[in-house]
């Protein structure tokens, strides 16, 4: 099973997901030879999270319980990745996720280095790597070292705010934080005025 945001506010992520899932289906069309040396049929079922946390958890449960999926993958921000992983952890189903910073995935779901997850795994950058790229880019231009930031009031946005606030101070940048905004939003007048 592959849970992705094909519609809704995160549908931009689904463009890549749709492409790659089509390639997976082509690659596995004749089955795959596994460790036992036998060819096994592979079916890939794509489910739309509709960019919604509750829907992501629901379709994951459906994939595992109704479609009998043996393995789940998911992508497209902590808002949709975390509920998929939580559902898989609860159902004892192997899961691999991507496209969400490591901190909200791992710590935001309650794991610690001493108490990691059993069924769910994640591949993506951590905030230290993401911020290193920001600081490298910013350091290549002459500025007053003031940075205006807008982060949504969600798991992803709050993780960025939490990390960047201290990291920017440590690097000598002044943060102008417009506060969290709720999605969807079409009026950013307050933030623009502040900046």
C-alpha positions as CSV (number, residue, x, y, z in Angstrom):
1,X,0.0,0.0,0.0
2,X,1.1,3.5,-0.7
3,X,-0.6,6.4,1.0
4,X,0.0,9.8,-0.7
5,X,-1.6,13.2,-0.9
6,X,-3.1,13.0,-4.4
7,X,-5.7,15.7,-3.7
8,X,-6.1,18.6,-1.2
9,X,-3.6,21.1,0.0
10,X,-0.6,18.8,-0.2
11,X,-1.5,17.5,-3.7
12,X,1.8,18.9,-5.1
13,X,3.6,16.0,-3.3
14,X,1.2,13.6,-5.1
15,X,2.6,14.5,-8.5
16,X,5.9,12.8,-7.7
17,X,4.1,10.0,-5.9
18,X,1.8,9.3,-8.8
19,X,4.8,9.1,-11.2
20,X,6.9,6.8,-8.9
21,X,4.0,4.5,-8.1
22,X,3.4,4.0,-11.8
23,X,7.1,3.1,-12.2
24,X,6.9,0.7,-9.3
25,X,3.9,-1.0,-10.9
26,X,5.8,-1.4,-14.2
27,X,8.9,-2.8,-12.4
28,X,6.9,-5.3,-10.4
29,X,4.4,-6.2,-13.1
30,X,5.8,-9.8,-13.6
31,X,6.4,-10.3,-9.8
32,X,9.7,-10.1,-8.0
33,X,12.2,-12.8,-7.0
34,X,12.6,-12.6,-3.3
35,X,15.1,-14.1,-0.8
36,X,13.6,-17.5,-1.1
37,X,14.5,-17.6,-4.8
38,X,10.9,-17.8,-5.9
39,X,9.0,-15.2,-7.9
40,X,6.2,-13.6,-6.0
41,X,3.3,-11.5,-7.4
42,X,3.4,-7.8,-6.3
43,X,0.3,-5.6,-6.1
44,X,0.7,-1.9,-5.4
45,X,-2.4,-0.2,-4.1
46,X,-2.3,3.6,-4.0
47,X,-4.6,5.4,-1.5
48,X,-5.3,9.1,-1.4
49,X,-4.9,10.7,2.0
50,X,-6.7,13.8,0.6
51,X,-4.1,15.8,2.5
52,X,-5.9,15.0,5.7
53,X,-4.5,13.4,8.9
54,X,-7.7,11.5,9.7
55,X,-8.1,10.3,6.2
56,X,-4.5,9.1,6.1
57,X,-5.0,7.0,9.1
58,X,-8.3,5.6,7.8
59,X,-7.0,4.6,4.4
60,X,-4.0,3.0,6.1
61,X,-6.3,0.9,8.2
62,X,-8.3,-0.1,5.1
63,X,-5.1,-1.1,3.3
64,X,-4.0,-3.3,6.1
65,X,-7.3,-4.7,7.3
66,X,-9.4,-4.9,4.1
67,X,-6.8,-5.1,1.3
68,X,-4.4,-7.2,3.4
69,X,-1.4,-5.1,2.5
70,X,1.9,-6.6,3.8
71,X,3.8,-3.4,3.6
72,X,2.9,0.3,3.7
73,X,4.7,3.3,2.3
74,X,3.7,7.0,2.7
75,X,4.9,10.4,1.8
76,X,4.0,14.1,2.0
77,X,4.6,16.0,5.3
78,X,4.2,15.0,9.0
79,X,0.5,15.8,8.8
80,X,-0.1,12.8,6.6
81,X,3.0,10.6,7.2
82,X,2.7,10.4,11.0
83,X,-0.9,9.1,11.1
84,X,0.0,6.4,8.5
85,X,3.1,5.4,10.6
86,X,1.1,5.5,13.8
87,X,-1.6,3.2,12.3
88,X,1.0,0.8,11.1
89,X,2.8,0.7,14.4
90,X,-0.6,-0.1,16.1
91,X,-1.4,-2.8,13.6
92,X,2.1,-4.4,13.5
93,X,2.6,-3.7,9.8
94,X,6.0,-2.8,8.3
95,X,6.0,0.8,7.1
96,X,8.5,3.0,5.3
97,X,7.8,6.8,5.1
98,X,9.6,9.8,3.5
99,X,9.1,13.5,2.9
100,X,8.8,14.8,6.4
101,X,11.6,16.1,8.7
102,X,12.9,13.4,11.0
103,X,12.2,15.3,14.3
104,X,8.4,15.6,14.0
105,X,8.3,12.0,12.7
106,X,10.4,10.4,15.4
107,X,10.1,12.6,18.5
108,X,6.7,14.0,17.5
109,X,5.3,10.5,17.6
110,X,6.8,9.8,21.0
111,X,9.9,7.8,20.3
112,X,13.3,8.2,21.9
113,X,16.7,6.7,21.0
114,X,16.2,4.3,23.9
115,X,12.6,3.4,22.9
116,X,12.3,3.5,19.0
117,X,9.4,2.2,17.0
118,X,9.2,-1.5,16.1
119,X,7.3,-1.5,12.8
120,X,7.9,2.0,11.3
121,X,10.9,3.4,9.5
122,X,11.6,6.8,7.9
123,X,14.0,8.2,5.4
124,X,14.4,11.9,5.2
125,X,16.6,14.8,6.4
126,X,16.8,16.1,9.9
127,X,16.4,19.8,10.8
128,X,20.2,20.1,11.3
129,X,20.7,19.1,7.6
130,X,17.8,21.3,6.3
131,X,19.0,24.3,8.3
132,X,22.6,23.8,7.2
133,X,21.5,24.3,3.6
134,X,19.6,27.5,4.6
135,X,22.6,28.9,6.4
136,X,24.9,28.1,3.6
137,X,22.6,29.8,1.1
138,X,22.0,32.9,3.3
139,X,25.8,33.1,4.0
140,X,26.6,33.6,0.3
141,X,24.8,37.0,0.1
142,X,25.5,40.2,2.0
143,X,22.5,40.9,4.3
144,X,21.5,42.5,7.5
145,X,21.1,38.9,8.9
146,X,17.3,39.5,9.5
147,X,15.1,36.6,8.4
148,X,11.3,36.8,8.1
149,X,9.6,33.5,8.5
150,X,6.0,32.2,8.0
151,X,5.3,28.7,9.3
152,X,1.9,27.1,9.3
153,X,0.4,26.1,12.7
154,X,0.8,22.4,12.1
155,X,3.3,19.6,13.0
156,X,5.7,20.5,10.2
157,X,5.6,24.3,10.7
158,X,6.0,24.0,14.5
159,X,9.0,21.7,14.1
160,X,10.6,24.2,11.8
161,X,9.8,27.1,14.2
162,X,11.2,25.2,17.2
163,X,14.4,24.3,15.5
164,X,15.1,27.4,13.5
165,X,14.5,29.9,16.3
166,X,17.5,28.7,18.3
167,X,19.6,27.7,15.3
168,X,19.2,31.2,13.8
169,X,20.1,32.9,17.1
170,X,23.2,30.7,17.3
171,X,24.3,31.8,13.8
172,X,23.8,35.5,14.5
173,X,20.5,35.9,12.6
174,X,17.5,37.8,13.9
175,X,14.2,36.0,13.3
176,X,11.1,38.0,12.5
177,X,8.4,35.3,13.2
178,X,4.9,36.1,12.0
179,X,3.5,33.4,14.2
180,X,1.7,30.3,13.1
181,X,-1.1,30.6,10.5
182,X,-3.9,28.2,10.0
183,X,-4.2,26.4,6.7
184,X,-5.9,27.0,4.3
185,X,-5.4,30.7,4.4
186,X,-5.7,33.3,1.7
187,X,-5.0,36.5,3.6
188,X,-1.5,37.2,4.7
189,X,-1.9,40.9,5.1
190,X,-0.8,40.8,8.8
191,X,2.4,38.9,8.0
192,X,3.3,41.1,5.1
193,X,2.8,44.3,7.2
194,X,5.0,42.9,9.9
195,X,7.8,42.0,7.4
